[in-house]
Amino acid sequence: MKIKLLAIGKTDNKNLIQLIDEYQNRLKHYIKFELEIIPDIKNAKNLSETQQKEKEGSLILSKLQNTDQLILLDDKGKDFTSIQFSKYLQKKMNSGLKQLVLVIGGPYGFSEAVYKKAQGKISLSKMTFSHQMIRLFIVEQLYRGYTILKNEPYHHE
């Protein structure tokens, strides 16, 4: 299985970029992983929230293959502990899935078309974080999940 993380807009904080890169490199020891950045919508200030979500949604959907499973990172999604998340990842791998695509939406969330296409939603917290920080949090949780599956001493209960 391969995991692809799609995110709208670039990360401009050098410290976050460094940490994201560190966890991406660690994660590559366990699974094929790719972080793909979808550029910010041009002239977004001139668009309504709905128009911006629709444009971002079209770009997200254009990045998917027919066999991909689309999971949205959404505050209304399913909550997991780190151990539960590792079991979720194991189930996905056992299912024969070729590619799991996790998506971090833009500032207003996802379009209706993206919600309809998605096979699930995961919440990392009930709190709101910047989209740039969520990138770090999900890459770290993926890494943590795989160390749990391998019984490696990264996660402590």
MARDREN-348682 format. One record per atom (N, C-alpha, C): residue in three letters; y, x negated, z. Coordinates in steps of 0.05 Angstrom, whole numbers, plus 32768, in hexadecimal, padded with zeros to 4 digits. Layout:
BEGIN
ALAYXZ...
//
This chain:
BEGIN
MET7FE87FEF8000MET800080008000MET80197FEE8000LYS802D7FF87FF4LYS80477FEB7FF3LYS805B7FFE8000ILE806F7FF3800FILE80848003801AILE809E7FFB800DLYS80AD800F8003LYS80C7800A7FF8LYS80DB80198009LEU80F1800C8011LEU81078018801FLEU811E801A800CLEU812780328007LEU813E80377FF6LEU8156803D8009ALA816D80328003ALA818580368013ALA819D80388001ILE81AF804A8008ILE81C8804E7FF8ILE81DD803A8003GLY81E9802B7FF1GLY81FF80197FF9GLY81F67FFF8005LYS82067FEB8000LYS81FF7FD0800ALYS82067FCD8027THR81F97FB98034THR81FF7FB2804FTHR82137F9B804EASP822A7F9F805CASP823E7F8B805AASP82417F7A8073ASN82317F808088ASN82327F7180A1ASN821E7F5A809FLYS82287F4180A0LYS82177F2A809CLYS82027F2880B2ASN82087F3080CAASN81F47F2E80E0ASN81DD7F4280DALEU81E47F5A80D2LEU81CF7F6D80CBLEU81BE7F6380B4ILE81CB7F59809FILE81BC7F4E8088ILE81A87F398091GLN81B17F2780A2GLN81A07F1180ACGLN81877F1D80BBLEU818C7F3080CCLEU81767F3C80DBLEU81637F4C80C9ILE816E7F5B80B7ILE815D7F6A80A4ILE814C7F578094ASP81587F41808BASP81497F2D807CASP81327F21808DGLU81387F1C80A6GLU81247F1080B8GLU810C7F2380BBTYR81117F3C80C0TYR80FB7F4F80C3TYR80ED7F5580A9GLN80FB7F558092GLN80EE7F588078GLN80DA7F418074ASN80E37F28807AASN80D17F118077ASN80B97F138089ARG80BD7F1C80A2ARG80A67F1F80B4ARG80937F3480AALEU809E7F4A80A0LEU808E7F618097LEU807C7F59807FLYS80867F47806ELYS80777F3F8056LYS805C7F32805CHIS80587F2A8075HIS803E7F1F807DHIS80297F358080TYR80317F4E8081TYR801F7F658086TYR801C7F78806EILE80327F7B805FILE80317F8F804AILE80467F888035LYS80427F92801DLYS80577F8F8008LYS806E7FA1800FPHE80867F958011PHE809D7FA48019PHE80B57F9D8007GLU80C47FB28000GLU80DC7FAE7FEFGLU80F27FBF7FFALEU810A7FB37FFCLEU81227FC18003LEU81337FC37FEAGLU81387FDB7FE1GLU81487FDF7FC9GLU81627FEE7FD0ILE81787FE27FC9ILE81927FEE7FCFILE819C7FFD7FB6ILE81A380167FBBILE81AF80267FA6ILE81CD80247FA9PRO81DC801B7F95PRO81F980177F99PRO820780317FA1ASP821D802D7FB0ASP822E80447FB8ASP823780527F9FILE823B806D7FA1ILE8246807D7F8BILE826380757F86LYS826980707F6DLYS828580697F66LYS829780827F69ASN82AF807E7F72ASN82C380947F76ASN82B880AA7F88ALA82A980A37F9CALA829E80B77FAEALA82B480C77FBCLYS82CB80BB7FC0LYS82E180C97FCDLYS82E980E27FBEASN82E580E27FA4ASN82ED80F97F93ASN82D7810E7F92LEU82C1810A7F9FLEU82AA811D7F9ELEU82A8812C7FB8SER829E81457FB6SER829781547FCFSER827E81477FDBGLU8278814F7FF4GLU825F81458001GLU8247814D7FF0THR824781657FE6THR8230816F7FD7THR822D815F7FBDGLN8243815A7FAFGLN8242814A7F96GLN8239812E7F9CGLN824281227FB2GLN823A81077FB8GLN821C81067FBELYS8212811A7FCELYS81F5811B7FD4LYS81E5811F7FBBGLU81EE812F7FA8GLU81DF81347F90GLU81DE811B7F7ELYS81F4810C7F7CLYS81F480F37F6DLYS81E280DF7F7AGLU81E380DC7F94GLU81D280C97FA2GLU81B580D27F9FGLY81B080ED7FA1GLY819580F87F9FGLY818980F17F84SER819980F47F6ESER818F80ED7F53SER818680D07F52LEU819780BE7F5ELEU819080A27F5ELEU8177809C7F6EILE817480A97F85ILE815B80A67F95ILE814380AF7F85LEU814480C77F7ALEU812D80D27F6CLEU812680C17F53SER813A80B47F47SER813580A37F2FSER8125808A7F36LYS812480837F50LYS8116806B7F59LYS80F980707F60LEU80F080897F5ELEU80D580907F67LEU80C180907F50GLN80A880897F56GLN8092808B7F44GLN808380A57F4CASN807380B07F39ASN806480C97F3FASN805280C77F56THR804780AF7F5BTHR803380AC7F70THR803F80A57F8BASP805A80A07F8CASP806780997FA5ASP806780B07FB9GLN806680A97FD2GLN806A80BD7FE7GLN808680B87FF3LEU809680CC7FF2LEU80B280CA7FFALEU80B680D58017ILE80C080C38028ILE80C580CA8044ILE80E380C4804ALEU80F180D88054LEU810D80D58059LEU811280CD8076LEU812480BA807ALEU812D80B48095LEU814380C7809BASP813E80DA80ADASP814F80F180B1ASP815080F880CFASP816780FE80DAASP8168810480F6ASP8159811D80FELYS8152812E80EBLYS8142814680F0LYS8124814180EBGLY811C812880E8GLY8101812280E2GLY80EF812080FBLYS80D6811880F6LYS80C38115810CLYS80C980FC811CASP80C880FF8136ASP80CB80E88149ASP80B080DA814DPHE80B180C0814FPHE809980B08155PHE80A0809C816BTHR808C8096817BTHR808D807D818BTHR808580678177SER8089804E817FSER80818038816ESER806380388169ILE8053803F817DILE80368040817AILE802E80578167GLN803B806E816AGLN803580858158GLN803D807E813CPHE8053806F8138PHE805C8067811EPHE804780548111SER803C80428121SER8028802F8116SER8010803F810DLYS80088054811CLYS7FF180648113LYS7FF8807480FATYR8010807D80F8TYR801A808B80DFTYR8017807880C7LEU8020805F80CBLEU801D804B80B5LEU8000804680AEGLN7FEF804480C2GLN7FD2804080BDGLN7FC6805780ADLYS7FCE807080B4LYS7FC4808880A5LYS7FCD80868088LYS7FE6807E8083LYS7FF0807C8068LYS7FE080678059MET7FDA80508065MET7FCB803B8058MET7FAE80458052ASN7FA280538065ASN7F87805D8062ASN7F848072804DSER7F9B80808047SER7F9A80968034SER7F99808C8017GLY7F9C80728012GLY7F9B80687FF7GLY7FB680697FE9LEU7FCB806F7FF7LEU7FE580727FECLEU7FEE80577FDFLYS7FF980597FC7LYS800280407FBALYS801D80377FC5GLN8030804A7FC7GLN804A80427FD1GLN805680577FE2LEU805F804F7FFALEU806E8060800CLEU808C80598009VAL809C806D8002VAL80B880687FFEVAL80C880768015LEU80D580658025LEU80E6806F803ALEU8103806E8030VAL811380828036VAL812E8083802CVAL814280888042ILE815780778041ILE816F807B8052ILE818480878040GLY818D809F8045GLY81A080AC8034GLY81BC80A18038GLY81CF80AE802AGLY81EB80A7802CGLY81F780B48045PRO821280B38047PRO821F80BC8060PRO821C80DA8065TYR821580EA8051TYR821381078055TYR81F681118053GLY81E380FE8052GLY81C781068052GLY81BC81078035PHE81AA811B8031PHE819B811C8018PHE81A281368009SER819E81367FEFSER81A1814E7FDFSER818981607FE3GLU818C81797FDBGLU8176818C7FDCGLU815E81827FCBALA816481767FB4ALA814E816D7FA3ALA813E81577FB1VAL814B81467FC0VAL813C81307FCEVAL812C813D7FE5TYR813881507FF4TYR8128815D8009TYR810F816B7FFDLYS811281777FE6LYS80FB81857FDALYS80E581727FD1LYS80ED815A7FC8LYS80DA81467FBELYS80CC81387FD5ALA80D981367FECALA80CE81268002ALA80B58133800EGLN80A381218016GLN808A812A8023GLN808C81288042GLY80A38120804CGLY80A6811E8069GLY80C181138070LYS80C78115808ALYS80E0810A8095LYS80D980FD80B0ILE80E580E680B4ILE80E280D780CDILE80FD80D380D9SER80FF80D780F4SER811880D28102SER811480B98113LEU812780A78111LEU8126808F8122LEU81348094813DSER814480A8813ESER815280AF8157SER816180C98154LYS816680D6816ALYS817780EE816ALYS819580E58167MET819A80CC816DMET81B680C2816BMET81BC80BC814ETHR81D580B98148THR81DE80B2812DTHR81E58094812DPHE81DA8085811APHE81E180698116PHE81EC806580FASER81F9804E80F6SER8203804880DBSER81EB804480C9HIS81EF804B80B0HIS81D98048809CHIS81D1802A809AGLN81E38018809FGLN81DD7FFC809EGLN81CA7FF480B5MET81CF7FFF80CCMET81BE7FF880E3MET81A2800480E0ILE81A0801C80D5ILE8186802980D1ILE8174801780C1ARG817F800980ADARG816F7FF6809DARG81607FE280AFLEU816F7FD680C1LEU81637FC380D4LEU814F7FD180E5PHE81557FE880F0PHE81437FF68102PHE81287FFD80F5ILE8129800780DCILE8110800F80CFILE81007FF680C8VAL810D7FE180BEVAL80FD7FC980B7VAL80F17FBD80D0GLU80FF7FBD80E6GLU80F47FB380FFGLU80DD7FC48108GLN80DF7FDF8106GLN80CA7FF1810FGLN80B17FEE80FDLEU80B57FEA80E3LEU809E7FE480D1LEU80907FCB80DATYR809F7FB680DFTYR80937F9D80E9TYR80857FA28103ARG80917FAF8116ARG80857FB58130ARG806B7FC5812CGLY806C7FD9811AGLY80547FE98115GLY803D7FD8810CTYR80427FC580FATYR802C7FB580F0TYR80227FA18104THR80347F978116THR802A7F85812BTHR80197F95813FILE80207FAE8143ILE80107FBF8155ILE7FF47FC28149LEU7FF37FC8812FLEU7FD97FCC8121LEU7FC87FB38122LYS7FD57F9C8122LYS7FC67F828122LYS7FC27F78813FASN7FCA7F888153ASN7FC77F80816FASN7FD57F658175GLU7FEC7F618168GLU7FFB7F49816DGLU80107F4D8183PRO80177F388191PRO80287F3B81A9PRO80467F3E81A4TYR804E7F518194TYR806B7F568190TYR80747F6E819FHIS80647F83819FHIS806A7F9C81ACHIS805E7F9D81C8HIS806E7FA681DBHIS80657FA981F7HIS80687FC68200GLU80547FD0820DGLU80557FEC8217GLU805F7FEB8233
//
